[in-house]
Amino acid sequence: PLYAVTYQPELVSADILLANVTPKAAPQRMLTDEEVDLIVVFLHSLTSPRALDLNHYVPATVPSGLPVRD
């Protein structure tokens, strides 16, 4: 929001942006459609309503036998 009023995408072409990308950030290979699908599924899982309550994964005790506190 802070920069929204100053952002002018028409002044920056994709060529200019791509010219400033470090080669280290360039992909080493193209992802397959299956790999892209798996990434999308993973990203959706991060925002799933089921991810809001993970208490059922918290053990009652740690391996030493000590209780886990709330």
Secondary structure by P-SEA (a helix, b strand, c coil): cccccccccccccaaaaaaaccccccccccccaaaaaaaaaaaaaaaccccccccccccccccccccccc
